[in-house]
């Protein structure tokens, strides 16, 4: 059964005349008659009472027409909803992001974008790295804002922001008054690390590997705000970006003497997946504000 057969059926049912219906559909009368006969054969029942070229729905036809009209209405609603979602001016952008980025980066980005595209809506999902990676890979998100180390071959990537990383200690720590520190000076210090589902962990590990210096984590926290809380309580030191949500009273942020200690954040999407016009326009916007565009 084809969609065109159902459209032909409703037109004939409305006009009750084969010639008039064929003209309305811009179709030859034999082709229309064949389509209706094929539909009746597939259903196993006649749908019309025939009198020459005049047709009238029989009880089976009236019963079937009710369901066909509902189905066609639902299809129309579905098509309209797809158009609304993908329209670059009024569409919906499904985007996921790391928890900590919901404090400042993501709200600021959306606010600035909606100044010029006020009717666009965002469907947002936040979580740890594992959650939002899965969300993107399952196609539940069009886009994802995350850290550079989560980039893979099937992904496209645009840098949004690069943040310096700091050694963070409590205000009472013996190193709190230092203007800068080398990572080697943290040897023997209890280190508050991150579990694998945090987007910053891969960045920190790769930087430590490049320096040849390793730290044994005393604690592994689920997220950055927990790391900051442990440091404030005097339970260890760590390496963090100075972002909103982490700047707690009682923390001291000390610049790192070694080069390359930065956290790169950006927009990611699957290049092997359909990207809606609404999402494409947002990608173009981010590309325009990228510091390395």
C-alpha positions as CSV (number, residue, x, y, z in Angstrom):
1,X,0.0,0.0,0.0
2,X,1.4,3.3,-1.1
3,X,0.8,6.8,0.2
4,X,-0.4,8.0,-3.2
5,X,-3.1,5.3,-3.2
6,X,-4.5,6.7,0.0
7,X,-4.4,10.3,-1.4
8,X,-6.2,9.1,-4.6
9,X,-8.8,7.2,-2.5
10,X,-9.7,10.3,-0.4
11,X,-10.0,12.4,-3.5
12,X,-12.4,10.0,-5.2
13,X,-14.3,9.6,-2.0
14,X,-14.7,13.4,-1.8
15,X,-15.7,14.1,-5.4
16,X,-17.6,10.8,-6.0
17,X,-16.7,10.9,-9.7
18,X,-13.8,9.2,-11.4
19,X,-13.3,11.8,-14.2
20,X,-13.5,14.8,-11.8
21,X,-11.0,13.1,-9.4
22,X,-8.6,12.3,-12.2
23,X,-8.6,15.9,-13.3
24,X,-8.1,17.1,-9.7
25,X,-5.1,14.8,-9.3
26,X,-3.7,15.5,-12.8
27,X,-3.8,11.8,-13.5
28,X,-5.3,9.8,-16.4
29,X,-8.6,8.1,-15.6
30,X,-7.3,4.6,-16.4
31,X,-4.3,5.1,-14.0
32,X,-6.6,6.3,-11.2
33,X,-9.1,3.4,-11.8
34,X,-6.1,1.0,-11.6
35,X,-4.8,2.6,-8.4
36,X,-8.2,2.3,-6.7
37,X,-8.7,-1.3,-7.9
38,X,-5.2,-2.2,-6.6
39,X,-6.0,-0.7,-3.2
40,X,-9.3,-2.6,-3.0
41,X,-7.5,-5.8,-3.9
42,X,-4.9,-5.3,-1.2
43,X,-7.6,-4.6,1.4
44,X,-9.7,-7.6,0.2
45,X,-12.9,-5.6,0.1
46,X,-14.6,-3.1,-2.3
47,X,-14.7,0.5,-1.1
48,X,-17.2,2.0,-3.5
49,X,-20.6,1.4,-5.0
50,X,-20.2,2.2,-8.7
51,X,-22.7,3.6,-11.1
52,X,-20.9,4.5,-14.4
53,X,-18.2,7.1,-13.5
54,X,-20.0,8.0,-10.3
55,X,-18.8,6.3,-7.1
56,X,-20.1,6.4,-3.6
57,X,-18.4,5.0,-0.5
58,X,-19.9,1.8,0.7
59,X,-19.8,0.9,4.4
60,X,-16.3,-0.5,4.1
61,X,-15.2,2.6,2.3
62,X,-16.7,4.9,5.0
63,X,-15.0,2.9,7.7
64,X,-11.6,3.0,6.0
65,X,-11.9,6.7,5.1
66,X,-12.1,7.7,8.8
67,X,-8.7,6.0,9.5
68,X,-7.1,7.2,6.3
69,X,-8.1,10.8,7.1
70,X,-6.6,10.5,10.6
71,X,-3.4,9.0,9.2
72,X,-3.0,11.7,6.6
73,X,-3.6,14.4,9.2
74,X,-1.0,12.8,11.5
75,X,1.5,12.7,8.6
76,X,0.8,16.3,7.9
77,X,1.4,17.2,11.5
78,X,4.6,15.2,11.5
79,X,5.9,17.0,8.4
80,X,5.0,20.4,9.9
81,X,6.8,19.5,13.1
82,X,9.9,18.4,11.3
83,X,9.9,21.7,9.3
84,X,9.5,23.7,12.5
85,X,12.3,21.8,14.2
86,X,14.8,22.1,11.4
87,X,14.0,25.6,10.2
88,X,17.1,27.7,10.8
89,X,15.0,30.7,12.0
90,X,12.5,28.9,14.3
91,X,14.0,25.4,14.7
92,X,15.2,23.4,17.7
93,X,18.8,22.7,18.4
94,X,19.4,19.6,20.6
95,X,22.7,20.1,22.4
96,X,24.5,18.3,25.3
97,X,27.3,19.7,27.4
98,X,29.5,18.9,30.4
99,X,27.9,19.8,33.8
100,X,30.4,22.5,34.7
101,X,29.9,24.4,31.5
102,X,26.3,25.1,32.4
103,X,27.4,27.7,34.9
104,X,28.8,30.2,32.4
105,X,29.9,29.1,28.9
106,X,26.7,27.5,27.6
107,X,24.2,30.1,29.0
108,X,26.4,32.9,27.6
109,X,26.7,31.2,24.2
110,X,22.9,30.7,23.9
111,X,22.1,34.2,25.2
112,X,24.4,35.8,22.6
113,X,23.1,33.6,19.7
114,X,19.5,34.3,20.5
115,X,20.1,38.0,20.3
116,X,20.1,37.6,16.5
117,X,18.0,34.4,16.3
118,X,15.3,35.0,19.0
119,X,12.9,32.3,17.8
120,X,15.4,29.4,17.8
121,X,14.9,27.1,20.8
122,X,17.5,24.8,22.5
123,X,16.8,21.4,23.9
124,X,19.6,20.9,26.4
125,X,21.1,17.9,28.1
126,X,23.9,18.2,30.7
127,X,25.9,15.4,32.3
128,X,29.3,13.8,32.7
129,X,31.5,12.9,29.7
130,X,30.1,9.4,29.4
131,X,26.5,10.6,29.5
132,X,26.8,13.3,26.8
133,X,29.0,11.2,24.5
134,X,26.4,8.5,24.5
135,X,23.7,11.1,23.9
136,X,25.5,12.4,20.8
137,X,26.4,8.9,19.5
138,X,22.7,7.7,19.8
139,X,21.6,10.8,17.8
140,X,19.7,12.3,20.7
141,X,21.8,15.5,20.5
142,X,22.8,17.4,17.3
143,X,25.7,19.0,19.0
144,X,27.9,18.7,22.0
145,X,30.1,21.1,24.0
146,X,33.0,19.3,25.6
147,X,36.8,19.2,26.0
148,X,39.2,18.6,23.1
149,X,40.4,15.2,24.3
150,X,37.0,13.7,23.6
151,X,37.4,14.4,19.9
152,X,37.4,11.2,17.6
153,X,37.7,10.5,13.9
154,X,34.0,10.6,13.2
155,X,33.6,14.0,14.9
156,X,34.0,17.5,13.6
157,X,35.4,20.1,16.1
158,X,35.4,23.9,16.5
159,X,37.3,25.5,19.4
160,X,35.1,27.8,21.5
161,X,37.4,28.7,24.4
162,X,40.8,27.9,25.8
163,X,41.3,28.2,29.5
164,X,44.6,28.2,31.4
165,X,44.9,25.5,34.1
166,X,46.1,26.3,37.6
167,X,47.5,24.5,40.5
168,X,44.8,24.9,43.2
169,X,45.5,24.7,46.9
170,X,43.6,25.8,50.0
171,X,44.3,29.2,51.5
172,X,46.1,27.5,54.5
173,X,48.4,25.3,52.3
174,X,52.1,25.8,52.7
175,X,52.4,26.7,48.9
176,X,49.5,29.2,49.0
177,X,51.7,32.3,48.9
178,X,53.7,31.2,45.8
179,X,53.3,33.4,42.7
180,X,53.7,30.3,40.4
181,X,54.6,26.7,40.8
182,X,56.2,23.9,38.9
183,X,54.3,20.6,38.9
184,X,57.4,18.9,40.3
185,X,56.9,20.9,43.5
186,X,53.7,18.9,44.1
187,X,55.6,15.7,44.6
188,X,54.3,14.0,47.7
189,X,51.2,16.1,48.0
190,X,47.8,14.4,48.2
191,X,46.3,15.0,44.8
192,X,42.5,15.2,44.2
193,X,41.9,13.7,40.8
194,X,38.9,13.0,38.6
195,X,37.1,9.8,37.6
196,X,37.0,8.8,34.0
197,X,33.6,10.3,33.3
198,X,34.8,13.9,33.8
199,X,35.8,15.7,30.6
200,X,38.9,17.3,32.1
201,X,40.6,14.1,33.2
202,X,41.9,13.2,29.7
203,X,43.4,16.7,29.4
204,X,45.2,16.5,32.7
205,X,46.5,13.0,32.1
206,X,47.9,13.9,28.7
207,X,49.7,17.0,30.1
208,X,51.2,14.9,32.9
209,X,52.4,12.3,30.4
210,X,54.1,15.0,28.2
211,X,56.0,16.2,31.3
212,X,57.1,12.8,32.4
213,X,55.9,13.6,35.9
214,X,53.2,11.5,37.6
215,X,51.0,12.1,40.7
216,X,49.3,9.5,42.7
217,X,45.6,10.5,43.3
218,X,44.6,10.3,46.9
219,X,40.9,11.0,46.0
220,X,39.0,10.7,42.7
221,X,36.0,12.9,42.5
222,X,33.0,12.7,40.1
223,X,33.1,16.3,39.0
224,X,35.1,19.5,39.2
225,X,33.0,21.2,41.9
226,X,33.6,18.2,44.2
227,X,37.4,18.5,43.5
228,X,37.2,22.2,44.5
229,X,35.3,21.3,47.7
230,X,37.9,18.7,48.7
231,X,40.7,21.2,48.2
232,X,38.9,23.8,50.2
233,X,38.6,21.3,53.0
234,X,42.4,20.8,53.0
235,X,42.3,17.3,51.7
236,X,44.7,17.8,48.8
237,X,45.7,19.9,45.8
238,X,44.7,19.6,42.1
239,X,44.8,21.2,38.7
240,X,41.7,23.0,37.6
241,X,40.5,25.7,35.1
242,X,39.4,29.0,36.7
243,X,35.7,28.8,35.7
244,X,32.6,30.1,37.3
245,X,31.3,27.6,39.8
246,X,34.7,26.6,41.0
247,X,36.0,29.9,42.5
248,X,35.1,29.0,46.0
249,X,36.2,31.1,49.0
250,X,39.3,29.6,50.6
251,X,41.0,28.5,47.3
252,X,44.2,29.8,45.9
253,X,44.9,29.7,42.1
254,X,48.6,29.4,41.3
255,X,49.9,29.7,37.7
256,X,51.7,26.7,36.4
257,X,55.3,27.3,35.2
258,X,55.4,24.6,32.6
259,X,54.0,25.4,29.1
260,X,50.9,23.9,27.5
261,X,48.7,23.6,30.6
262,X,45.4,24.7,29.0
263,X,41.9,23.2,28.7
264,X,40.4,23.5,25.2
265,X,36.6,23.5,25.0
266,X,34.7,23.3,21.8
267,X,31.7,22.3,19.8
268,X,31.5,18.7,18.5
269,X,29.2,16.9,16.1
270,X,29.1,13.7,14.1
271,X,30.1,14.2,10.5
272,X,28.5,11.0,9.4
273,X,25.0,12.1,10.7
274,X,22.4,14.5,9.4
275,X,22.7,18.0,10.8
276,X,19.6,20.1,10.6
277,X,19.7,23.6,9.0
278,X,19.0,25.1,12.5
279,X,22.1,23.3,13.9
280,X,24.2,24.2,10.9
281,X,23.5,27.8,11.4
282,X,24.6,27.6,15.0
283,X,27.8,25.8,13.9
284,X,28.5,28.6,11.5
285,X,27.9,31.1,14.3
286,X,30.4,29.3,16.6
287,X,32.9,29.1,13.8
288,X,32.6,32.8,13.4
289,X,33.5,33.5,17.1
290,X,36.1,30.7,17.4
291,X,39.5,32.1,18.4
292,X,41.2,30.1,15.7
293,X,38.6,30.4,13.0
